[in-house]
């Protein structure tokens, strides 16, 4: 996912380190993992080694995005898988990284990320793909003639990539963008009541009112009592002569 590029780049740079110009390294002179050839390709065509050593962070990001991240379609791969393929590409080339991913997924190994590769990558658990890709990557590195010189570092790098990629797949980075609102005009600032939190009681300053549903019930009760009293009074008045003169009334 493209939201993981900055995170993935920071992890890659921890492994790439700073300046290196080891004759045994087939990549030649590099600074923060950027080779002189790629620096000339994406930043300055006639750059020297001295200029490569002074490469800026923005220039580093440009090279890594264009030559590695975009080449392996990092923006389209699942969380965690994107970083595992990206680091593989930085270490051994984008084409090889993509082919090894395709081999793990069981699709045609043409070195290009297309619909078939993306569909297969999305259909499998990211953790399974990451583990299989890191296993295949380590097996490839162990067969290189330069393994005696760089094997220890490469092995530690693959182990770190596996661990970090699994963490990314388990807890993907989420980006929240907050957009500040313009201040409201005086005509728009009429006070409004905030929505009530169902977990909180009303403020003590709020006027206390009985529930509306209780008012009709209370009134009906009062009316019933009045009607009962009137009925008793009428019945007593109707038998008043009999009560006064002792005459049996039917």
C-alpha positions, 0 to 999 in steps of 0.5 A: 500500500502506498501509505507504507512507503515512508515506513518501508523506506525508513526500514530499508535505510536502516539496513543500507547504512551510509557510504560504501565503496567495497570492490567486492560489492557488485553494486559498486559505490553506494550511499544509503543504498543508492548506487552511483548509476541510479543517482545519475539516472534519476538525479544528476546524469554526470554526478560524481562519487563525491556528490553521491556521498552528499545525497539529500533525503529528498533525493534518496526518496525519489530514487527509491520510489521510482527505481524500486517501489514503483517497479514492484507496484508497492502501492498495490501490494498487500500490507507487509508484502509490499515492504518484503518485496521492496526490500528484496528489490533494493537488495537484489533488483526489482525484476528478481524480487518480482519473479520470486514473489510470482514463484511464491504465488504460483503465477507466471514469472515474467518479472512484472506486477500485473492483475494476475499477480495482484489477485494472487497476492490478495487471495493469500494470507499476507503472513504466508506470502511473507514467510515464503518469500523471505525463505526463497530470498535467503535461499537465493542469497546463500547460493551467491559467490559473495555469500562468504563476505556478506552472508552474515549481514544478509541473513540478519537483514532477511530476518529483520525484514521478515519480522517487520513485514509480519508486524506491518501485515498484522497492524497496518498503518492508518492515515487520518487527515484532519482538515481545519475548519474556517472560523464561523461568522457571527451569523453562524454561531448560534449556540447548539446543544452537543449530542448527548453521550449515552454513557453520561448523565445530563449536566446539573445546569440543564432544566429538569423536566419529567419524561413526556410520556409520564404526563398523560399517565399522571393526568389520567390518574387524577381524572379517574380519582375525581370521577370516582369521588363524584360517583360516590357523592351522587350515590349518597345524595340519591339515598339521602331521604331514606337515610334521614327518615328511616324509610326503606328505599328500593 
